[in-house]
């Protein structure tokens, strides 16, 4: 009798959930988020660089995530692991830890002899401070968002030569054109900064002036120059 009651249709509009129009809004929001992340952060030529999205995919063995949202479940699983990794890395910085086996250097852990309530309150206070510093810093978040929008707009519009106005898809090609054609070398960040204002890696030889999309391509260039000089 109970089994029959469970599977029967509702007796009224409320029981039948009439009027509700279920949608997959949250799912579509995640798909759009994954598409944006994939476009910005997933670069195949950054695989040799530890800490990049492509390198993390290879290190975790979740290579199906390279398909992006075409393999939604694989990309979602990798995204969850990557977010967890960033959270743990940020918390290690917050605690002053050099590695996973290290102990916090910025504060003293509570003694085991203290009560459970005291230790729980201490942990909750620590988490609030961590979130305030790494998550709810709205000023820093707004600056990051503005910088991402600027770089995205720059990439869509192309990089214009600062002399003749000719546009290039990448800043590395634009800088190479400026040096070869016009003899122009632009230093738009401090000399000790490894990147220029567009995030490209600068050649450590100040007389060179070339920039590279990833640190891996820069290292290949330096090795090729060194090898040619030695032979």
Order of alpha helices (4+ residues) and beta strands (2+ residues): alpha-alpha-alpha-alpha-alpha-alpha-beta-beta-alpha-beta-beta-alpha
